[in-house]
């Protein structure tokens, strides 16, 4: 397959040209080359971006990943997400996690855009987050079973380093090569620093459901995980950039962008199921914010609108940066020879017009 007459979005620039594909792999990026033959697909000057990579996604608005992963994944694929991690619900508990991981395993394979699992909890602070949750103490027998069932499937794990037994847990998880994330935690930066050598590298949905230690002096504010993520060069910040600023206010988006830049911001959908939308792309259950109905193309446009990021920067936040954060970049997250032929076609307004998975169009609206 050859895709021609495209504005190809690379990590740091846009080049006009063509991309050739053999089977499920990109074979060449050809700047300036335009093939008008019948064998080439003319993209009519549209943007050709890497397929989006969503590393924090619970569902699709109608379906939960723990229950119906194929249906949820297909909805996101149609919206341009060619690689995603299925996020497990923080209050599910060990037994439900095992069942959900097994469901995801069954949905992976040829023709799927599911690349693994993101464990959100259960070892997090129950006081944080709009819903709050149950208190799950860290149990070595429990997480060892989850590591066994999810071996090679669990790619990232969000936890609270303040929990008793957190260091032993982090060492076990890190030995499996799983990337660790902090959220729902009142940990101090000093505490978090101890976990970086073990594999802590992601701030899960920063400035949303995060916490900080109790102030030492009344009227002052202690730094927590958000400040640590913003200040630490090794940390990638997940951002839920919904259209109404429900998760992260526009001025916070500016702050995150100024501190981290495109190379350390991973746009995530945190998409869930059920609830109301308030005519936006948030998700409301029982009057509280409960994830989103966001797609990454909308998140890209919102970051450009509120931060002034360039198109390559904003697309990078939804492709190569999350792919690197989750350990997926060897195969996914950029358009270059040897990488998976997973790409998204965008029009001038950055609306999704086409989706290519493993070298084949699964959506073509042009």
C-alpha positions, -999 to 999 in steps of 0.1 A, spaced: 0 0 0 11 35 -7 -4 67 8 4 98 -12 -3 135 -12 -2 136 26 10 161 52 29 136 74 31 145 111 64 134 124 76 139 160 89 174 154 77 185 120 52 181 92 65 170 58 45 167 26 50 134 8 41 97 8 43 66 30 47 31 18 35 0 36 42 -37 33 18 -60 52 14 -45 86 46 -24 86 57 10 73 86 6 48 94 42 39 85 78 45 91 97 12 91 135 16 81 153 -15 71 121 -33 37 121 -50 24 90 -68 -8 96 -87 -10 60 -100 -41 39 -94 -21 18 -69 -17 48 -45 -43 61 -21 -45 99 -25 -50 116 9 -60 149 -8 -36 169 13 -50 157 46 -27 151 76 -14 117 82 -7 111 119 6 81 138 -23 61 153 -33 75 187 -20 58 218 -43 59 248 -27 45 280 -56 53 304 -90 43 292 -118 24 311 -145 22 284 -162 37 254 -192 55 267 -214 24 263 -191 -5 272 -166 -11 299 -132 -27 291 -135 -51 321 -168 -64 307 -168 -61 269 -133 -52 257 -138 -59 220 -167 -35 217 -151 -7 237 -118 -10 218 -136 -10 184 -153 23 193 -119 40 201 -103 25 170 -129 42 148 -120 75 165 -83 71 157 -69 52 187 -49 23 172 -32 13 205 -47 14 239 -44 0 274 -75 -12 291 -77 5 325 -91 -15 354 -115 2 378 -99 11 411 -127 -5 432 -130 -38 414 -109 -58 438 -86 -87 431 -112 -113 420 -128 -90 395 -94 -78 383 -85 -114 375 -117 -119 355 -112 -86 337 -76 -93 328 -87 -127 313 -114 -109 293 -88 -85 279 -64 -114 271 -92 -130 250 -98 -98 231 -61 -92 221 -45 -105 190 -47 -100 153 -70 -72 143 -71 -57 178 -59 -23 190 -56 -35 226 -19 -36 237 -23 -45 273 -37 -35 307 -34 -5 329 -41 -13 366 -57 16 383 -55 5 419 -67 -11 440 -39 2 463 -48 39 464 -60 64 489 -98 59 493 -104 95 503 -93 109 469 -113 111 437 -148 122 431 -163 89 440 -138 78 466 -134 41 471 -128 11 493 -96 7 512 -75 -21 498 -45 -30 518 -15 -42 499 -15 -79 500 16 -97 485 -4 -129 478 -30 -108 460 -7 -88 438 15 -118 430 -16 -135 416 -24 -105 395 11 -104 382 9 -140 373 -24 -137 355 -13 -104 338 22 -115 330 32 -97 298 -2 -80 297 0 -55 325 20 -25 311 13 2 337 1 2 374 -12 32 393 -8 30 431 -3 51 462 33 49 476 20 59 510 4 25 515 20 0 539 40 -25 519 43 -1 489 81 -6 485 79 -43 484 50 -40 459 69 -16 437 100 -38 436 78 -68 425 61 -48 399 93 -31 387 110 -65 382 83 -73 357 92 -42 337 58 -26 344 58 12 344 44 27 376 22 57 381 11 78 411 -24 91 417 -50 91 445 -21 97 469 -10 122 496 26 113 491 53 140 494 79 146 467 105 132 491 85 99 493 80 97 456 117 102 449 124 69 466 102 51 440 117 65 408 146 39 408 120 12 411 101 23 380 78 52 390 77 74 359 41 85 353 18 110 370 -16 95 364 -42 121 353 -23 150 369 -42 178 387 -72 155 389 -79 132 419 -44 138 432 -35 148 467 -8 163 490 4 159 526 -13 178 554 4 213 557 29 217 585 17 252 591 -19 265 589 -24 287 558 3 271 538 3 243 512 26 213 509 38 200 476 23 167 465 25 144 435 14 171 411 43 193 420 67 163 419 55 153 384 58 189 371 93 193 386 108 159 379 122 155 343 118 117 345 81 119 350 55 119 323 22 137 331 -10 122 320 -36 149 311 -73 146 305 -80 176 283 -118 175 281 -137 204 263 -152 220 294 -121 218 316 -139 195 340 -109 174 348 -81 200 342 -89 237 340 -75 255 309 -50 275 330 -37 242 345 -32 230 309 -11 260 303 10 253 334 15 216 326 26 225 290 50 251 302 66 227 328 66 195 308 65 202 271 52 178 245 78 152 252 65 146 287 27 151 283 6 120 276 -30 129 266 -54 103 279 -91 99 276 -100 83 309 -131 74 290 -158 55 310 -193 42 305 -227 52 317 -238 85 332 -246 118 316 -224 141 295 -237 176 303 -237 181 265 -199 179 266 -173 151 266 -173 145 304 -190 117 322 -212 124 352 -226 97 376 -247 107 406 -238 143 401 -200 137 402 -173 137 376 -166 101 367 -142 100 338 -150 112 304 -164 105 269 -133 120 254 -116 110 222 -79 118 217 -86 139 185 -107 162 207 -80 163 234 -54 173 207 -76 202 196 -82 213 232 -44 213 239 -38 235 208 -66 258 218 -56 264 254 -18 261 252 -8 273 218 10 240 211 18 233 175 1 205 156 32 182 158 35 189 195 -2 182 203 -2 150 181 30 139 199 12 141 232 -13 115 219 12 92 201 49 89 208 49 103 243 23 79 257 39 51 237 72 58 253 57 61 288 40 27 286 69 9 269 52 6 235 74 28 214 95 1 198 65 -7 176 39 21 180 36 58 183 54 72 152 55 69 115 88 55 105 102 26 86 100 -6 106 71 6 128 35 -7 128 14 6 99 -11 22 123 -21 57 112 -49 82 115 -60 106 87 -70 140 99 -86 169 80 -76 206 83 -97 209 115 -80 178 129 -112 157 127 -106 120 121 -113 111 85 -95 77 82 -80 51 104 -54 25 93 -47 -5 115 -19 -30 106 -17 -16 71 -54 -18 63 -81 9 64 -108 3 90 -123 37 84 -122 59 53 -143 90 51 -127 108 21 
